[in-house]
Amino acid sequence: MSAEQNAGDGRREVGEPISRRDALKRGLCGAAGAMLAGRASEGAIVSTIQEKAKAVIQLWIWGGPPHTDTFDPKPAAGYDYCGPLNKTIQTNVAGIQIGELLPELAKVADKYTIIRSMTHGNNGHETAAYMVQTGWQPGGRVVYPHVGAIVSKMKGYEGGYKGLIPPYVVLTQPQGRFSEAGYLGPKYKPFATGGDPAKQPFTVEGVVAEGISDKRQKERRELLNNIGTFQQAMKDDPRFVTFAESQEQAYDLILGDGAKVFDLRTEKDELRDRYGRNTFGQSCLVARRLVEKGVKFITINYQGWDTHKQHFEIMRRKLPEMDKGFATLLSDLSERGLLDSTIVWWGGEFGRSPRVSWEPPWNGGRQHFGSVFSHVVAGGGFKGGMVVGSSTATGEEVKERPVYPWDLISTMFRLQGIDHRKELQHPQGFTVKLCPSKEDGVKSGGMLTEII
């Protein structure tokens, strides 16, 4: 079932000021009163959305996941579209079916909402990834930051965050598609862990050193303190206090709670098995532990989804792995009382072409497809057990309720108590909005008010 269509009929985005053109359309008589009434009613919708999300876990399906093999299956489209994956699974929500290789996610569909009408029309990895993760069109003089960098600025150290671990973390490798910090600068780049959480120990770059035990690390610290005569002599000098505090924080990160959050050996084997003993599954477990420590934004860069060739062979490996890790993350967060305050955001830069490329050299591949694709959101104020929008019978076009990246991002900002209309100062002296609107020349379906 589709949620009520909210936009695409010419209405303005919720909470946006009324343009001069709109005012003229209302007529001179009573225009002022109509403007005030319109602004009040739309503002009321926004003002009722309280800050619900304290953290975001982004499951970035790097390369583009196939919407028709996952959350928008089209079994009636025939073999040229479905290939061998032509069955669906009924979820635990009546009327919602998903792809046959996602049995665990089918059991927890009441916890998430599927957006089946994501669109931007861009088929390039770099440009599409930029659009989906910044909410802005590529090009122009401004390099916009990743959503995580905005959250880091608004909710990180400047917003009262006190944790040792940086507020914006990437597991495990940055994409390299664009500068995550954008115009905000290097201060807001994510902390990339490196390593592999499926291995023991999980060697986090700058925190956990491979082959060096905690005991040896502590002995090194004691030796440094003993031979650091200058440091001892200057310890009461006010000019040295900041350095000493920074050094203590660094050691706390390496030898204290900071390092412990990455040590999965403290988790029960049964739970680790539920997540899956692979890089993605164990990354999901680390993400849950980071949320427990108050980290504001965690991105899991899940590679391997650019399936131009051998698509179905790869899906039979990747989808069960993704199904297990994603479903367990939702259940684990829910069981610990964390899902209501944590947004889980699943999706990639685009989908894959619904029509299979059977001809050489692809021999059964799917290509880049930005016309319509699926994203999934859960927790942090998003309702579960719903579907927003739909695609056509073959999954090649949006049928109803188009959702653009900036529509989704502005909605997530609102759930985090961030006004998507807010402006930030660019280093070159001008102001920049957090999200574009129709006034900036972009198409918009409006905020996803029907699922918050």
C-alpha positions as CSV (number, residue, x, y, z in Angstrom):
1,M,0.0,0.0,0.0
2,S,1.2,3.5,-0.7
3,A,1.3,6.3,1.7
4,E,-0.9,9.3,0.8
5,Q,0.6,11.3,-2.0
6,N,1.9,14.6,-0.5
7,A,3.4,16.7,-3.3
8,G,4.1,16.8,-6.9
9,D,0.9,18.8,-7.3
10,G,2.5,22.2,-7.2
11,R,2.2,22.7,-3.5
12,R,5.1,24.3,-1.7
13,E,7.4,22.4,0.7
14,V,6.2,22.6,4.3
15,G,7.4,25.6,6.2
16,E,8.8,27.5,3.1
17,P,7.9,31.2,2.9
18,I,5.3,32.2,0.3
19,S,6.7,33.7,-2.9
20,R,5.6,37.0,-4.4
21,R,4.0,35.1,-7.3
22,D,1.9,33.1,-4.8
23,A,0.8,36.2,-3.1
24,L,-0.3,37.8,-6.3
25,K,-2.2,34.7,-7.2
26,R,-4.2,35.1,-4.0
27,G,-5.3,38.5,-5.1
28,L,-4.8,41.9,-3.6
29,C,-7.9,41.7,-1.4
30,G,-7.2,39.8,1.7
31,A,-3.7,38.7,0.5
32,A,-2.0,39.5,3.8
33,G,-4.5,37.5,5.8
34,A,-4.3,34.6,3.4
35,M,-0.5,34.6,3.5
36,L,-0.5,34.6,7.3
37,A,-3.0,31.7,7.4
38,G,-1.1,29.7,4.9
39,R,2.2,30.3,6.6
40,A,0.7,29.4,10.0
41,S,-0.8,26.1,8.8
42,E,2.3,24.9,7.1
43,G,4.5,26.1,9.9
44,A,2.3,24.2,12.3
45,I,3.2,20.9,10.6
46,V,6.9,21.6,10.9
47,S,6.7,22.9,14.5
48,T,4.9,19.7,15.6
49,I,8.0,17.6,14.5
50,Q,10.1,17.4,17.7
51,E,13.7,16.2,17.8
52,K,13.4,12.5,17.9
53,A,16.6,11.2,16.4
54,K,19.9,11.4,18.3
55,A,21.9,9.4,15.8
56,V,21.9,8.2,12.2
57,I,23.3,4.9,10.8
58,Q,23.7,5.2,7.1
59,L,24.0,1.8,5.2
60,W,25.5,3.1,2.0
61,I,25.0,0.4,-0.7
62,W,28.0,1.5,-2.7
63,G,27.6,1.0,-6.5
64,G,23.8,1.0,-6.7
65,P,21.5,-1.8,-5.3
66,P,18.9,-3.3,-7.7
67,H,15.5,-2.0,-6.6
68,T,13.6,-4.7,-8.5
69,D,15.6,-7.5,-6.8
70,T,15.2,-6.0,-3.3
71,F,12.4,-3.7,-2.1
72,D,10.4,-3.2,-5.3
73,P,10.1,-6.6,-7.0
74,K,8.2,-7.0,-10.3
75,P,7.6,-10.7,-10.7
76,A,4.9,-10.1,-13.4
77,A,7.4,-8.2,-15.7
78,G,8.8,-11.4,-17.1
79,Y,12.2,-13.0,-17.5
80,D,13.8,-10.1,-19.3
81,Y,13.3,-8.0,-16.2
82,C,13.4,-10.6,-13.3
83,G,15.8,-13.2,-14.6
84,P,16.0,-16.1,-12.2
85,L,14.9,-13.9,-9.2
86,N,11.2,-14.0,-10.0
87,K,9.6,-14.7,-6.6
88,T,8.6,-12.4,-3.7
89,I,8.2,-12.9,0.0
90,Q,5.2,-11.7,2.0
91,T,6.5,-9.6,4.9
92,N,5.0,-9.4,8.4
93,V,3.0,-6.4,7.2
94,A,0.0,-7.2,5.1
95,G,0.3,-6.0,1.5
96,I,4.0,-5.5,1.5
97,Q,6.2,-7.9,-0.5
98,I,9.9,-7.8,-1.0
99,G,12.5,-9.8,-2.9
100,E,12.9,-13.5,-2.4
101,L,16.4,-13.3,-1.0
102,L,15.5,-11.1,1.9
103,P,13.7,-13.4,4.3
104,E,15.0,-11.8,7.5
105,L,14.0,-8.3,6.5
106,A,10.6,-9.7,5.6
107,K,10.2,-10.6,9.3
108,V,10.8,-7.0,10.5
109,A,9.0,-4.9,7.9
110,D,6.9,-3.3,10.6
111,K,10.1,-1.5,11.7
112,Y,10.9,0.2,8.4
113,T,9.4,2.2,5.5
114,I,10.2,1.5,1.9
115,I,10.5,4.5,-0.5
116,R,9.9,3.1,-3.9
117,S,9.9,6.4,-5.8
118,M,13.3,7.8,-5.2
119,T,14.5,9.7,-8.3
120,H,17.1,12.1,-9.7
121,G,17.7,10.9,-13.2
122,N,21.5,10.8,-12.9
123,N,23.5,7.7,-13.9
124,G,27.0,8.7,-12.9
125,H,28.5,7.2,-9.7
126,E,30.3,10.4,-8.6
127,T,27.5,12.8,-9.5
128,A,24.7,10.6,-8.2
129,A,26.5,9.8,-5.0
130,Y,27.0,13.5,-4.5
131,M,23.3,14.3,-5.0
132,V,22.0,11.5,-2.7
133,Q,24.4,12.3,0.1
134,T,24.5,16.1,0.1
135,G,21.0,16.8,-1.2
136,W,22.4,19.2,-3.9
137,Q,22.9,19.1,-7.6
138,P,26.6,18.7,-8.8
139,G,28.3,21.7,-10.4
140,G,28.4,25.4,-9.4
141,R,30.8,27.2,-7.2
142,V,29.9,25.5,-3.9
143,V,31.1,22.1,-2.9
144,Y,28.4,20.9,-0.4
145,P,29.1,18.6,2.5
146,H,27.8,15.2,3.2
147,V,24.8,15.0,5.5
148,G,27.1,13.5,8.2
149,A,29.3,16.5,8.1
150,I,26.3,18.8,8.6
151,V,25.1,16.7,11.5
152,S,28.7,16.7,12.9
153,K,28.7,20.5,12.9
154,M,25.2,21.0,14.2
155,K,25.1,18.1,16.8
156,G,28.8,17.4,17.4
157,Y,31.3,19.3,19.6
158,E,29.7,22.7,18.7
159,G,26.3,21.2,19.7
160,G,27.4,19.8,23.1
161,Y,28.8,16.4,22.1
162,K,31.4,15.3,24.7
163,G,32.5,12.0,23.4
164,L,36.1,10.9,22.8
165,I,35.2,9.3,19.5
166,P,34.5,11.8,16.7
167,P,30.8,12.5,16.1
168,Y,31.0,11.4,12.5
169,V,32.5,7.9,11.8
170,V,32.9,5.9,8.6
171,L,33.2,2.1,8.6
172,T,35.6,1.3,7.2
173,Q,36.8,3.2,4.1
174,P,35.8,6.6,2.7
175,Q,34.2,6.5,-0.7
176,G,36.5,8.9,-2.4
177,R,33.6,10.0,-4.6
178,F,33.7,13.6,-3.2
179,S,34.9,15.6,-0.2
180,E,32.6,14.7,2.6
181,A,33.4,17.9,4.5
182,G,32.7,20.2,1.4
183,Y,32.9,23.9,2.2
184,L,32.9,23.2,5.9
185,G,36.5,22.2,5.7
186,P,38.7,19.3,7.1
187,K,37.5,19.8,10.7
188,Y,34.3,18.0,9.6
189,K,35.7,15.1,7.7
190,P,34.6,11.7,9.1
191,F,36.9,9.5,11.2
192,A,37.5,6.5,8.9
193,T,38.3,3.4,10.9
194,G,40.1,1.3,8.3
195,G,40.6,-2.3,9.2
196,D,38.0,-5.1,9.2
197,P,35.6,-5.6,12.1
198,A,35.2,-9.2,11.1
199,K,38.9,-9.8,12.0
200,Q,40.4,-10.0,15.5
201,P,41.5,-7.6,16.6
202,F,39.6,-4.9,14.7
203,T,42.6,-2.7,14.0
204,V,41.1,0.8,14.0
205,E,43.6,3.3,12.5
206,G,45.0,5.6,15.2
207,V,43.2,3.7,18.0
208,V,44.0,0.0,17.9
209,A,47.5,-1.0,16.8
210,E,47.9,-4.4,15.2
211,G,50.3,-6.6,17.1
212,I,50.6,-4.3,20.1
213,S,48.8,-5.3,23.3
214,D,47.2,-2.8,25.7
215,K,49.8,-3.8,28.3
216,R,52.6,-2.8,25.9
217,Q,50.8,0.4,25.1
218,K,50.6,1.3,28.8
219,E,54.2,0.5,29.3
220,R,55.1,2.8,26.4
221,R,53.1,5.6,28.0
222,E,54.8,5.2,31.4
223,L,58.2,5.2,29.8
224,L,57.4,8.4,27.9
225,N,56.3,10.0,31.1
226,N,59.5,8.9,33.0
227,I,61.9,10.2,30.4
228,G,59.9,13.4,29.5
229,T,61.8,15.7,31.9
230,F,60.7,18.8,30.0
231,Q,57.1,17.8,30.3
232,Q,57.5,17.3,34.0
233,A,59.2,20.7,34.4
234,M,56.4,22.5,32.5
235,K,53.4,20.6,34.0
236,D,52.3,23.6,36.0
237,D,52.8,26.2,33.3
238,P,49.3,27.3,31.9
239,R,50.7,27.2,28.4
240,F,51.3,23.5,28.8
241,V,47.8,22.6,30.1
242,T,46.1,22.3,26.7
243,F,48.8,20.0,25.4
244,A,48.6,17.8,28.5
245,E,44.8,17.6,28.2
246,S,45.0,16.7,24.6
247,Q,47.5,14.0,25.4
248,E,45.3,12.5,28.1
249,Q,42.3,12.5,25.7
250,A,44.4,10.7,23.1
251,Y,45.4,8.0,25.6
252,D,41.9,7.6,26.8
253,L,40.8,7.0,23.2
254,I,43.5,4.4,22.7
255,L,43.5,2.7,26.0
256,G,40.1,3.5,27.5
257,D,36.5,3.4,26.5
258,G,37.3,4.7,23.0
259,A,39.1,1.5,22.1
260,K,36.7,-0.7,23.9
261,V,33.8,0.2,21.7
262,F,35.6,-1.4,18.7
263,D,36.4,-4.6,20.6
264,L,33.7,-7.0,19.5
265,R,35.1,-9.8,21.6
266,T,33.0,-8.5,24.4
267,E,29.8,-9.4,22.5
268,K,28.2,-12.8,22.7
269,D,29.0,-15.2,19.9
270,E,25.3,-15.8,19.3
271,L,24.7,-12.1,18.6
272,R,27.8,-11.8,16.3
273,D,26.5,-14.8,14.4
274,R,23.1,-13.2,14.0
275,Y,24.7,-10.2,12.4
276,G,26.9,-12.4,10.2
277,R,30.6,-13.0,10.5
278,N,31.5,-10.8,7.6
279,T,32.7,-7.2,7.2
280,F,29.2,-5.8,6.6
281,G,27.5,-7.7,9.4
282,Q,30.2,-6.9,12.0
283,S,30.2,-3.2,10.8
284,C,26.5,-3.1,11.7
285,L,27.3,-4.4,15.2
286,V,30.1,-1.8,15.6
287,A,27.6,0.9,14.5
288,R,25.1,-0.1,17.2
289,R,27.9,0.1,19.8
290,L,28.9,3.6,18.5
291,V,25.3,4.7,18.9
292,E,25.4,3.5,22.5
293,K,28.4,5.8,23.0
294,G,26.6,8.8,21.6
295,V,28.2,9.1,18.2
296,K,25.9,11.2,16.0
297,F,26.4,9.8,12.5
298,I,27.9,6.5,11.3
299,T,28.2,5.5,7.6
300,I,28.9,1.9,6.6
301,N,30.3,1.9,3.1
302,Y,29.2,-1.4,1.8
303,Q,31.0,-2.1,-1.4
304,G,30.4,-4.5,-4.3
305,W,27.0,-3.5,-5.8
306,D,28.1,-2.2,-9.2
307,T,26.9,-5.4,-11.0
308,H,27.3,-4.7,-14.7
309,K,28.2,-8.4,-15.1
310,Q,27.3,-11.6,-13.3
311,H,24.6,-9.7,-11.5
312,F,22.5,-12.7,-10.3
313,E,25.5,-14.6,-9.2
314,I,26.7,-11.7,-7.1
315,M,23.2,-11.1,-5.7
316,R,22.9,-14.6,-4.4
317,R,26.0,-13.8,-2.3
318,K,25.4,-10.2,-1.4
319,L,21.7,-10.2,-0.7
320,P,21.7,-12.9,2.1
321,E,24.7,-11.1,3.7
322,M,22.9,-7.7,3.6
323,D,19.6,-9.2,4.7
324,K,21.1,-10.8,7.8
325,G,23.1,-7.7,8.9
326,F,20.4,-5.1,8.2
327,A,17.6,-7.1,9.8
328,T,19.6,-7.9,12.9
329,L,20.7,-4.3,13.3
330,L,17.0,-3.2,13.3
331,S,16.0,-5.9,15.8
332,D,19.0,-5.3,18.1
333,L,18.4,-1.5,18.2
334,S,14.8,-2.2,18.9
335,E,15.5,-4.7,21.7
336,R,17.8,-2.2,23.4
337,G,15.4,0.7,23.1
338,L,17.6,2.6,20.7
339,L,15.6,2.4,17.4
340,D,13.1,5.1,18.4
341,S,16.1,7.6,18.7
342,T,18.2,6.2,15.8
343,I,17.5,6.7,12.1
344,V,18.7,3.8,9.9
345,W,19.0,4.9,6.3
346,W,19.6,2.2,3.6
347,G,20.3,3.0,0.0
348,G,22.8,3.8,-2.8
349,E,23.4,6.4,-5.4
350,F,20.8,4.9,-7.8
351,G,19.2,1.6,-8.7
352,R,20.0,-0.9,-11.4
353,S,18.3,-1.1,-14.8
354,P,15.2,-3.2,-14.5
355,R,15.7,-4.7,-18.0
356,V,18.5,-7.2,-17.7
357,S,21.5,-6.9,-20.1
358,W,21.7,-10.4,-21.4
359,E,23.9,-9.6,-24.4
360,P,27.7,-9.7,-24.4
361,P,29.8,-8.4,-22.8
362,W,27.3,-8.1,-19.9
363,N,25.8,-11.7,-20.0
364,G,23.2,-11.0,-17.4
365,G,24.0,-7.7,-15.8
366,R,22.2,-4.6,-14.7
367,Q,23.3,-1.1,-15.5
368,H,23.2,2.3,-13.6
369,F,19.6,3.6,-13.2
370,G,18.7,6.9,-11.7
371,S,15.2,7.3,-13.0
372,V,13.6,5.4,-10.1
373,F,15.1,3.5,-7.2
374,S,14.4,2.5,-3.6
375,H,15.6,3.7,-0.3
376,V,14.6,2.4,3.2
377,V,14.3,4.4,6.4
378,A,13.6,3.2,9.9
379,G,13.6,4.5,13.5
380,G,14.3,8.0,14.8
381,G,10.8,9.2,14.2
382,F,10.1,7.4,10.9
383,K,7.0,5.2,11.0
384,G,7.4,1.5,10.1
385,G,5.4,-0.9,8.0
386,M,4.7,1.6,5.2
387,V,5.5,2.1,1.6
388,V,5.9,5.6,0.0
389,G,5.4,6.0,-3.7
390,S,5.5,3.5,-6.5
391,S,7.2,2.7,-9.8
392,T,5.6,1.5,-13.0
393,A,4.9,-2.2,-13.8
394,T,8.5,-2.8,-15.0
395,G,10.1,-0.5,-12.4
396,E,11.5,1.9,-15.0
397,E,9.7,5.1,-14.1
398,V,8.1,6.8,-11.0
399,K,4.4,6.1,-11.0
400,E,3.3,8.2,-8.0
401,R,4.8,10.4,-5.3
402,P,8.4,11.2,-6.6
403,V,10.9,11.6,-3.8
404,Y,14.1,13.5,-4.5
405,P,17.3,13.2,-2.4
406,W,16.7,16.7,-0.9
407,D,13.2,15.7,0.1
408,L,14.5,12.8,2.2
409,I,17.5,14.7,3.6
410,S,15.4,17.7,4.7
411,T,13.0,15.2,6.5
412,M,15.9,13.5,8.3
413,F,17.2,16.9,9.4
414,R,13.8,17.8,10.9
415,L,13.8,14.6,12.9
416,Q,17.2,15.5,14.3
417,G,15.9,18.9,15.3
418,I,17.8,20.6,12.5
419,D,15.9,23.3,10.5
420,H,16.5,22.4,6.9
421,R,15.9,26.0,6.0
422,K,18.8,27.2,8.1
423,E,21.8,29.0,6.4
424,L,25.5,28.5,7.2
425,Q,28.4,30.8,6.5
426,H,30.6,29.8,3.6
427,P,34.4,30.6,4.1
428,Q,34.2,33.1,1.2
429,G,31.6,35.2,3.1
430,F,28.2,34.3,1.7
431,T,25.5,32.1,3.2
432,V,24.5,28.7,2.1
433,K,21.2,26.9,2.7
434,L,21.3,23.3,4.2
435,C,18.8,22.0,1.6
436,P,17.6,23.4,-1.8
437,S,13.9,24.1,-2.5
438,K,11.9,24.7,-5.6
439,E,13.0,28.4,-5.4
440,D,16.5,27.1,-6.2
441,G,15.3,25.5,-9.4
442,V,15.1,21.9,-8.3
443,K,12.1,19.5,-8.6
444,S,10.6,18.6,-5.2
445,G,8.0,16.2,-3.9
446,G,8.1,17.8,-0.5
447,M,9.1,16.6,2.9
448,L,8.0,13.1,3.8
449,T,5.5,14.2,6.4
450,E,3.3,11.2,5.8
451,I,5.8,8.9,7.5
452,I,7.0,11.0,10.4
